[in-house]
């Protein structure tokens, strides 16, 4: 089996990649930072010796990088079994005060990356009539909150994209799930002085994704919201 994971070197993306590799799933991953990819390759070679890992340096806010990454995916496997659209970025700010560049930047990174990559891989997935697409949305996809700004707009749009995909692909044997985590330990929370148990572990999100991927063929989780036990921050 082959899984594609974008933004796979840190946080939730890395935790999902580690879970899939531990379960024997081969991986094709991308990230923007080459040194992060090299560290991941070294770590996985030591820990998951029986799992293939293909790493690609790609900035998925750039369409040409998406096209190149999709080409490598289809050269590596005929059709991915799992597509985890995890690449994304958070820049806080209110709409009134944030730079005008925030919206196009986050739409390109958080929405267009999933849109164009999914489109590039759909033809073989539909031909094989199988596969599962996971779009890593956010609690910000459902609830507007202070200082969410353009980030929340982009995540609302990603949830809408997921809903459209679900309707279009339900008769093609392809499942679609929108995962909406609340606060989860990742680079976005680097330097936070909160108690560690106040924010979710990325491993818990990864375990939930794995459980979703392993439901029977007649069942799909369309949306799932995960929140810290003590509630949103």
SULRA-V620035 format. One record per residue. RES is the residue in one small letter. PHI is phi in degrees with one decimal (* if undefined). NEAR is the number of other ideal C-beta (glycine too) atoms within 10 Angstrom. D_CENTER is the distance of its C-alpha to the mean C-alpha in Angstrom with 1 decimal. Layout:
BEGIN
res=RES phi=PHI near=NEAR d_center=D_CENTER
res=RES phi=PHI near=NEAR d_center=D_CENTER
END
This chain:
BEGIN
res=x phi=* near=13 d_center=18.0
res=x phi=-125.9 near=20 d_center=15.3
res=x phi=-124.4 near=25 d_center=11.5
res=x phi=-104.7 near=29 d_center=9.4
res=x phi=-128.5 near=29 d_center=6.5
res=x phi=-96.0 near=24 d_center=5.9
res=x phi=58.6 near=26 d_center=6.8
res=x phi=-98.2 near=30 d_center=8.1
res=x phi=-96.9 near=23 d_center=11.4
res=x phi=-142.6 near=18 d_center=11.2
res=x phi=52.5 near=21 d_center=10.5
res=x phi=-62.9 near=28 d_center=7.9
res=x phi=-59.8 near=27 d_center=6.2
res=x phi=-65.8 near=23 d_center=9.9
res=x phi=-62.1 near=23 d_center=10.9
res=x phi=-66.0 near=31 d_center=8.8
res=x phi=-60.8 near=26 d_center=10.3
res=x phi=-63.2 near=20 d_center=13.6
res=x phi=-64.1 near=20 d_center=13.7
res=x phi=-62.5 near=27 d_center=13.3
res=x phi=-62.9 near=23 d_center=15.8
res=x phi=-62.6 near=13 d_center=18.1
res=x phi=-92.0 near=14 d_center=18.2
res=x phi=87.4 near=10 d_center=19.2
res=x phi=-89.8 near=20 d_center=16.3
res=x phi=-73.3 near=19 d_center=16.4
res=x phi=-127.4 near=27 d_center=13.5
res=x phi=-123.4 near=24 d_center=12.9
res=x phi=-127.9 near=29 d_center=10.7
res=x phi=-141.1 near=29 d_center=10.9
res=x phi=-162.2 near=24 d_center=11.4
res=x phi=-83.1 near=18 d_center=14.1
res=x phi=-102.9 near=13 d_center=16.5
res=x phi=-65.0 near=11 d_center=18.6
res=x phi=-65.2 near=10 d_center=20.1
res=x phi=-64.4 near=16 d_center=16.9
res=x phi=-65.3 near=20 d_center=16.2
res=x phi=-65.2 near=13 d_center=19.8
res=x phi=-62.9 near=12 d_center=19.7
res=x phi=-62.8 near=23 d_center=16.8
res=x phi=-61.6 near=15 d_center=18.9
res=x phi=-63.9 near=10 d_center=22.0
res=x phi=-63.0 near=15 d_center=20.6
res=x phi=-69.3 near=19 d_center=19.1
res=x phi=-62.6 near=11 d_center=22.4
res=x phi=-78.4 near=8 d_center=24.3
res=x phi=-96.8 near=11 d_center=22.4
res=x phi=-122.6 near=20 d_center=21.0
res=x phi=-67.4 near=8 d_center=24.0
res=x phi=-100.2 near=7 d_center=23.7
res=x phi=-120.3 near=17 d_center=20.1
res=x phi=-77.6 near=14 d_center=19.5
res=x phi=-135.5 near=18 d_center=17.0
res=x phi=-110.7 near=17 d_center=16.8
res=x phi=-112.0 near=20 d_center=15.5
res=x phi=-135.8 near=19 d_center=15.5
res=x phi=-77.5 near=16 d_center=16.0
res=x phi=-155.1 near=25 d_center=14.4
res=x phi=-102.0 near=17 d_center=13.9
res=x phi=-78.2 near=25 d_center=11.7
res=x phi=-81.6 near=20 d_center=13.8
res=x phi=-108.9 near=16 d_center=16.5
res=x phi=-61.4 near=13 d_center=17.0
res=x phi=-64.4 near=9 d_center=19.1
res=x phi=-70.0 near=19 d_center=16.5
res=x phi=-62.4 near=25 d_center=14.2
res=x phi=-60.0 near=13 d_center=17.3
res=x phi=-66.5 near=15 d_center=18.2
res=x phi=-63.0 near=25 d_center=14.9
res=x phi=-60.7 near=18 d_center=15.1
res=x phi=-60.8 near=12 d_center=18.8
res=x phi=-64.9 near=15 d_center=18.2
res=x phi=-56.7 near=22 d_center=15.8
res=x phi=-75.7 near=16 d_center=18.7
res=x phi=-77.2 near=10 d_center=21.3
res=x phi=-88.0 near=16 d_center=19.8
res=x phi=-138.5 near=17 d_center=19.3
res=x phi=-66.8 near=11 d_center=20.8
res=x phi=-161.7 near=19 d_center=17.9
res=x phi=-70.1 near=26 d_center=14.6
res=x phi=-78.3 near=18 d_center=14.7
res=x phi=-131.0 near=21 d_center=11.0
res=x phi=-122.0 near=27 d_center=8.3
res=x phi=-107.4 near=30 d_center=4.7
res=x phi=-84.0 near=28 d_center=3.4
res=x phi=-109.6 near=29 d_center=1.5
res=x phi=-56.4 near=24 d_center=5.3
res=x phi=-175.8 near=27 d_center=7.6
res=x phi=-146.3 near=17 d_center=11.0
res=x phi=-116.5 near=19 d_center=13.5
res=x phi=-130.8 near=16 d_center=17.1
res=x phi=-76.8 near=14 d_center=19.4
res=x phi=150.0 near=14 d_center=22.6
res=x phi=-81.4 near=11 d_center=24.7
res=x phi=-59.1 near=12 d_center=25.0
res=x phi=-68.4 near=6 d_center=28.7
res=x phi=-113.0 near=9 d_center=28.4
res=x phi=-69.7 near=17 d_center=25.1
res=x phi=-61.5 near=10 d_center=25.6
res=x phi=-58.7 near=8 d_center=25.4
res=x phi=-71.3 near=10 d_center=22.9
res=x phi=-60.2 near=19 d_center=20.2
res=x phi=-65.4 near=16 d_center=19.4
res=x phi=-61.5 near=13 d_center=19.1
res=x phi=-62.9 near=17 d_center=17.2
res=x phi=-77.8 near=25 d_center=14.4
res=x phi=-64.2 near=18 d_center=14.6
res=x phi=-62.5 near=19 d_center=14.3
res=x phi=-81.2 near=23 d_center=11.4
res=x phi=-89.5 near=28 d_center=9.3
res=x phi=-111.6 near=21 d_center=10.8
res=x phi=-62.4 near=21 d_center=12.6
res=x phi=-58.5 near=29 d_center=10.0
res=x phi=-70.0 near=29 d_center=8.3
res=x phi=-62.1 near=19 d_center=11.9
res=x phi=-72.1 near=19 d_center=13.6
res=x phi=-67.0 near=26 d_center=11.5
res=x phi=-59.5 near=22 d_center=11.6
res=x phi=-59.0 near=11 d_center=15.3
res=x phi=-68.0 near=16 d_center=16.1
res=x phi=-103.3 near=20 d_center=15.1
res=x phi=-68.4 near=19 d_center=16.5
res=x phi=-58.0 near=11 d_center=20.1
res=x phi=-66.8 near=15 d_center=20.1
res=x phi=-63.5 near=22 d_center=17.9
res=x phi=-68.4 near=17 d_center=20.4
res=x phi=-64.1 near=11 d_center=23.3
res=x phi=-84.5 near=15 d_center=22.3
res=x phi=53.1 near=12 d_center=21.7
res=x phi=-158.4 near=15 d_center=18.9
res=x phi=132.0 near=23 d_center=15.2
res=x phi=-140.6 near=23 d_center=12.4
res=x phi=-105.9 near=25 d_center=9.4
res=x phi=-110.3 near=25 d_center=6.7
res=x phi=-103.3 near=28 d_center=5.5
res=x phi=-82.6 near=29 d_center=4.3
res=x phi=-86.7 near=29 d_center=7.8
res=x phi=-169.6 near=26 d_center=10.4
res=x phi=-57.2 near=21 d_center=14.0
res=x phi=-71.2 near=24 d_center=14.8
res=x phi=-76.4 near=23 d_center=13.8
res=x phi=-119.9 near=15 d_center=17.0
res=x phi=-130.5 near=14 d_center=19.3
res=x phi=-76.5 near=10 d_center=20.5
res=x phi=-139.4 near=12 d_center=21.6
res=x phi=-56.2 near=7 d_center=23.8
res=x phi=71.5 near=11 d_center=22.4
res=x phi=-77.4 near=21 d_center=19.2
res=x phi=46.9 near=23 d_center=20.5
res=x phi=-67.1 near=23 d_center=18.4
res=x phi=-59.6 near=26 d_center=15.1
res=x phi=-64.0 near=22 d_center=15.8
res=x phi=-58.7 near=19 d_center=17.0
res=x phi=-65.2 near=29 d_center=13.8
res=x phi=-77.8 near=26 d_center=11.8
res=x phi=-59.0 near=19 d_center=14.8
res=x phi=-65.1 near=19 d_center=14.4
res=x phi=-65.0 near=27 d_center=10.8
res=x phi=-65.4 near=18 d_center=12.3
res=x phi=-61.3 near=14 d_center=15.2
res=x phi=-57.5 near=20 d_center=13.5
res=x phi=-62.9 near=25 d_center=12.1
res=x phi=-64.7 near=15 d_center=15.7
res=x phi=-64.9 near=12 d_center=17.2
res=x phi=-58.0 near=21 d_center=15.2
res=x phi=-56.9 near=19 d_center=16.3
res=x phi=-66.3 near=9 d_center=19.9
res=x phi=-73.3 near=13 d_center=20.0
res=x phi=-106.6 near=19 d_center=18.8
res=x phi=-62.0 near=13 d_center=20.4
res=x phi=-94.6 near=9 d_center=23.4
res=x phi=-104.1 near=15 d_center=21.7
res=x phi=76.6 near=14 d_center=20.6
res=x phi=-109.0 near=21 d_center=16.9
res=x phi=-88.7 near=23 d_center=15.0
res=x phi=-135.8 near=25 d_center=12.4
res=x phi=-132.3 near=24 d_center=10.9
res=x phi=-100.1 near=27 d_center=9.6
res=x phi=-102.7 near=25 d_center=8.8
res=x phi=-121.3 near=22 d_center=10.6
res=x phi=-81.4 near=22 d_center=11.2
res=x phi=-83.1 near=18 d_center=14.2
res=x phi=-58.6 near=20 d_center=15.2
res=x phi=-133.3 near=22 d_center=13.6
res=x phi=-58.8 near=21 d_center=15.1
res=x phi=-163.8 near=19 d_center=13.3
res=x phi=-60.3 near=10 d_center=14.7
res=x phi=-62.0 near=18 d_center=14.9
res=x phi=-109.0 near=15 d_center=17.5
res=x phi=-58.8 near=9 d_center=19.3
res=x phi=88.8 near=5 d_center=23.0
res=x phi=-65.5 near=13 d_center=22.9
res=x phi=-100.9 near=4 d_center=26.1
res=x phi=-71.5 near=12 d_center=25.1
res=x phi=-57.1 near=8 d_center=25.9
res=x phi=-59.8 near=8 d_center=23.2
res=x phi=-81.0 near=10 d_center=23.2
res=x phi=-81.9 near=15 d_center=22.7
res=x phi=-123.0 near=19 d_center=18.9
res=x phi=-70.7 near=20 d_center=16.6
res=x phi=-87.1 near=14 d_center=15.7
res=x phi=-59.5 near=21 d_center=12.2
res=x phi=-59.9 near=16 d_center=13.9
res=x phi=-66.6 near=16 d_center=14.5
res=x phi=-66.8 near=26 d_center=11.0
res=x phi=-62.3 near=21 d_center=10.5
res=x phi=-62.9 near=14 d_center=13.9
res=x phi=-64.8 near=19 d_center=13.2
res=x phi=-60.8 near=27 d_center=10.4
res=x phi=-62.3 near=16 d_center=13.0
res=x phi=-62.9 near=11 d_center=15.7
res=x phi=-63.4 near=17 d_center=14.1
res=x phi=-68.6 near=22 d_center=13.7
res=x phi=-105.7 near=9 d_center=17.4
res=x phi=-72.9 near=13 d_center=19.1
res=x phi=-65.6 near=6 d_center=21.9
res=x phi=-64.6 near=8 d_center=21.9
res=x phi=-92.3 near=5 d_center=23.5
res=x phi=-130.6 near=8 d_center=21.0
res=x phi=-138.7 near=15 d_center=17.6
res=x phi=-86.9 near=18 d_center=15.8
res=x phi=-76.9 near=12 d_center=15.2
res=x phi=-144.8 near=17 d_center=13.9
res=x phi=-141.6 near=17 d_center=13.8
res=x phi=-110.6 near=15 d_center=14.5
res=x phi=-120.8 near=15 d_center=14.7
res=x phi=-131.4 near=15 d_center=17.1
res=x phi=-56.5 near=18 d_center=19.3
res=x phi=-54.4 near=7 d_center=22.5
res=x phi=-87.0 near=11 d_center=24.5
res=x phi=98.2 near=9 d_center=22.6
res=x phi=-67.4 near=11 d_center=20.7
res=x phi=-87.3 near=14 d_center=21.8
END
